[in-house]
C-alpha cells in the first residue's frame, strides 16, 4: 500500500502457530449508513508523513513508499511524476490548495485525482472534513459525519489528528456514520503527533470485517513498510505498536500462556499469521507457568513428566526473583535441570551464580515450596484456564 493511494499492500513472512477463526465477540447491528465493511484508505505517508519532525524522503524512498504534493516545490512535482508513472494498482492522488494553478500542476503530473476543498452541488466526487488539532471525540465525529451524510451524496473523506489519542477511534466512528475514506500514514507519522496509523487502523477494521480487509490488502507487507519508514525518519517502531510492536503478540502470565498454547483465540483478537507475524510465549520470568515451560521443553526435545516440569518451573521462578533472566539463561536452567535428573552429582543450574545469589536462590526456593496458598491459587488458575479453553473451543 502506498501513501495517498487507494491501493493494496502492507510485511514479513514468518512461520506461525494455528489460530482458530472466530467471529467478532461484540458484534452490533449495522445501520444503513455504516461503511465499516466498505471503506477506502487514503494512505498519506508522503504528504502528511513528510510533515513529521524527523521526516526527509528522497526520491528513492518516496518511490518505495509512494505519493506527494506537487505544488510544494519542484522536487515534489518531479517525485509525483515519477510515482504516477510506476503503474501501481492503487490510484495516485495529490493534495493541493484550492487554487487553479495548483490544480493544473497536479493534473500535469499524471495523477489519478486531486484533493481540493469543494462542495457537493457542483458535482465533486468527494468532500472532506478534518480535525486538524485532534480535539474531536468519537461521539462528536459520529454526529458531524452523520449530519454531513444527510446533505451530500458524494463520498466523504476524513482526516483526524492524534493529539488526544482518539485518531483511530474517530476514524472508525466516521465510517460508522457514513464516511467512505480515511486518511492514514505508516506508523501514524505526521504533523505533531500525527494521524491514524495504517497498521492500527487496519487492525481495528480487521476485527470488524476480516474477510473484507483481507480481500483488499496484503497485510503481510505491513512490517516491511513500517520498518522502511521507521528507518527513513530515524525512529524505532514503538514496543506497543499495533500488530508489529515487539510486545503485540507476547504472552507472559502463566494463565495466559496456558490458554494461548491450547487455543490462541482465548487471548488474541487478531491472528498474527494474518500479518505474517508470530506469537511469543514469554517464559523467562517469575510470572511463567509450567505449561509455558512444558512447551519450551518440547521445543528443546527434552522429555520430562509434568511433575518434573513443575519442579523445573519453580526453580526458574525462584531464579527470576533474584536476577533478570534472558531466554538463553532459562534454556540453560531447563537443560541443566534435565541432566541433573539422571546424574548422581547435581550441578548448579547456572554456573556464574555468586555466593550471595546462591544463598538468595536457596531461600527463595524454600519460600516457594512452603507456600500452600500459592499452590492453591495455581490450582484455581489452572481450573479457570481450562474453563476458558473449553468455552472457546
N, C-alpha and C positions, 0 to 999 in steps of 0.2 A: 504494500500500500504506500502511496506517495502523498506528500503534502498537498494541500488544496487540490486534492484529486478525488474524484468519485471512483474508487477502484478497489481491487482485491490484493491483499497480501498482509503479512505480519510475521522467527527464529531460531531454532536449533533442534536438530534431530537427536533425541536421546531415547534409550530404551526406557520402558515404563512398565509399572505393575498394572494389573487389571483394575478397572473401576466400574462398578455396576451403574448402568444407566438409571437415572431417577428423574421423576417429574418434579416441577417446581413445588416446594413444600408449602408456600404461601400464595398460591395462585388466586387471582382475583378475577371477577367477571369484567371483561373488557368492554368499554363503551364504543360507540361507532366512530368516535373521533380519534381514538388512540392509534398511534403508529409505532408502538414498541415492537411490533413484528413486521414492520415495513418502513425502514428508515434508511437514510443515506449518511455516510460520514464525509465531511469536508475536512480532509487532513491538511492542517495548516502549519506544519513544522517549518517550512521555508518562508512563511510570511510572518505569522505571529511568533514562531520559534526564533526567528532571527532577531527579534526584539529582546530575547533573553540576555541577561547581563554578560554572560561569557561567550555568546554565540558569534562565530565567524565562519561562514561557509564559503569555501572557494568553489569554483565551477565543478570540479571533480566530485566534491562532497555533495553539492546540490544535485548533480546528475544521479548520484547513488540514492539520495533521499527523494528529491524531485518536486519543484514549483517555485514561483517568485512573483514579485510586484514590479512590472517593467517600468513604471513611472518613477521609481525611486532613484535610479541613476542608470548610466549607460551600461554598466556591467550587469546590473539586474536585468535589463532588457535583453542583453545578449544571452544571459543564462536562461531566461524564459524561452527564447527562441530555440536554444539547444534542447531544452526539456520537451518542448512542444513537438520536436522532430523525432523523439525517441520511439514513437509508435507504441506507447503504453496502452494497456487495456483500459485504464482509467481515463476519465475526462479531465483535461487540464483547465483549471480556472485561474483567473488572476484578479487581484483585489485592487481597485482603482478609486480615486476620488470622484465625486460627482462632477466631472469636468470632461467636456467633449474631446479636448486634445488628449487627455489621459486615455479615454476610451479608444480613440483612433490608434494610439501607440499600442495598446493592448491587443487590438484586433490584428495589427500588422505583425505581431509576434507569432501568430498562428495558433493561439489558444482556442479552446472549445467554447469558452464562455467568460463573461466579465461580471464581477460582483460590483454593483453600484447601489446607491440609495435610490429607491424608486417606489412607485405606487401601483396598486392592482389594476385600477381602471384604465391605465394606458397600455395594458397588455403585457406587463412584465411576467416572467415565468416564476420568479421567486422574490419574496420580501424577507428582510432580516431584522431581528431585534438583538440588542447587545446589552449585557450587564458588564460594562467596561470596568467598573470598580469592584465587582464581586460582592455587592451588598445584598442582592436578592436572596430570598428564601425559596425553597421548593414550592410552598403554597402560593407565594406571590407570583412565581413564574407560571404555575398552572393557571391561575386566574387570568393573567395577562395574555398568555398564548390562547387560551380558550376564547377570550373576548376577540382577539385578532382573527382567530379561525372563523368566527361568526361574521366577519365583514370582508374577508378576502377568500378567493377560490384558489389562488396560486399556492405554490409551495412556500413553506416558512422555514427559514434558516435561523438558528440560534447560536449566539456567541457568548459564552459565560467565562468570567474570570474567577480564580480560586482564592482570592484574598481572605475569605472567611471559611474556606474548606467545603463549600457547597457546590462546586462546579459540576461534578458528575451527577450528583443528586438533582441539581437543577436541569441538567440536560435530559435526564430520564423523565422528569415531570413534564418537561416541554413536549416530549414525544407523546406522553400520555394525553396531553391536552390537544394534540393535533399537529404539532410541528413535524416537519419531514426531514430536516437536515440539521446536523450538529457539527460544530467546529471542534476538532481535536488537534493535539500535537503530540509527537513522540515524547514520552516522559513528562508531558504537560508543560514543556518549556514555553515561555512567552514573557510578555511584559510583567514585571514584578513576580508574583507567584504563579503566573501562567494561567493556562486554561485546562479543560478536561484532558487527562492523559489518554492517549489512544488505547493503551493496554487496559487501564482501569475502566474506561467506558465500554470497551468490547467485553471485558469480564462481566460487567454489570448486565449487558444485554444478552450475553450467553446464558445467564441463569434464567432469563425471561423466555427466550426462544432459541434453544440450542441449534435446532435444525436450520432456522433462517440464517443465523450468524455463520454457521459452518458452511452453508451453501454459497455464501458471498465472499468470505475472507479466508485466506490461507493463514491460519493462526500460528502455524509453526515458524513463521518468519518474524514473529514479534520480538523474540530475544535478540536476534541478529540486528534488527533495525534499531532497537534500543541501545545495544552495545555500540553501534556505529555512531549514533547521535551523542551518547554519553561521552564517547572519546572525542568527538568533534568539539563539544562545548566544555570539555575538561571537567566533568563531574562524575561521581560514582552513582551507579544505579542504587537507589535507597534500599536499605535492608527490608523495609516493609512495602516495597513497590508491589502493586497488584500483579500477580502471576509470576513475574520474573525476579522479584526480590529474593535473596537467598533464604529468607525465612518463610516464603509464601506457602511451601508445602512441607515444612519441617514440623515434626510432631515429637514432643519431648515428654510430657507427663505419661506415667505408666498406663493410666486408664485410657488415654488417647491412643497410645501405641498399640495396646492390645486390640482395640476396636478397629483401628486402621489396618492392622495386619489381617484381621478377619474379614472386614468389609469396609473398604476405603470411603464409601459414601456416608458412613456414620459421622465423619468429621471433615469431609471435603465437599463443598457445594460445587466446586469446579474440578473437573478431571484434568490433572496435569498433562496427561497424554494428549489432550486436545491441542495443547500448545507445544508439544514436543518436549515437555519438561518431565522431571522425575520427582517423586516424593522422597523424603528422607526421614527415617525414624531415628531420632537422636537418642543415643544410648550411653553417652559418656558423661552422665551427670548423676547427682544424688536423687533425682526425681525418676530415674529409669525404673522400668518394671521388668519382671522376669520374662515376660513374653517378648519384649524387645531384645533381651539378651539371648533368648532361645532362637530368635530369628537370626541373630548375628552368629551364633554357634553353627547354625545350619549353613550360613554363607561361608564360614571358615572350615566347614567339613568336620566339625567336632561332635561326636556322638555322646551325649550325656543324658541322664534321666532328668525328669522335671525337678526332682528333689535336689540333685546336684546343681542344676542350673539356678535354682533358688538360692542355694548356698553361695554360688559364684556371684549372683546379683547382690547379695548382702555385702559381700566383700567390695564390690565395685562402688556401692552406695557409701560404704564406710570410707573408702579411699577418696571418693569425690568430696567428702566432707572435710578432708584435711589438705587437699591440693586440687588445683584445676586439672582435669584430665582431657587429653586430646584423644582422638579416635585411636591413634596408634598405642597410647598408654592402655586404653581399655582392651584392645586386642591382645596386648602383652599379658595383661591380668588374666584374661579368659584362657589364653593358651597355657600360661604357667599353672593356673588352677587345674586345667585338664591334665597336664603332665604330672602334677603332684598327686592326682588320684591313683596313679599306678606306680609311683615311686616311694620307696621306703623313707627316704630323707626328703622332707619338704623344703623347697627353695622359696625365697621371698618372691612375692608376686611382682614387685618392681625392684630392680637391682640397685637403683640410685636413691632409695629412701634414706634420709638422715636418721640418726638415733632418735631425735625428737619426733620425727614423723612416724617412726615405727611405734613409739610409745603411744602417740595420739591415735594411730590406726587401731592398735590393740584395744585401747579404751573405747573407741567408737564402735568397734565390733561387739564388745561386751554390752554396750548400751543398746545397740540394735537388737541383739539376741535376747535381751531382757525386757523387751517391750511387747508384752502380750496385747496391749491395747492397739499397738501398731499392726500386729498380725491380724487382729480382729477387723481393723479398718481395711487392710489389704483384702481380706476375705469378702467384706461387703462390697468393696470396689470391683472385685472380680465378678461377683454376682450381678452387680449393676451393669457392668460392661457386657456380660453375657446376655442380659436383657436387651441392651441397646442393639447388639449384633442380631439377636433374634428378631427384634422389631423391624429392622431394616433389610433383613434377608430377602 
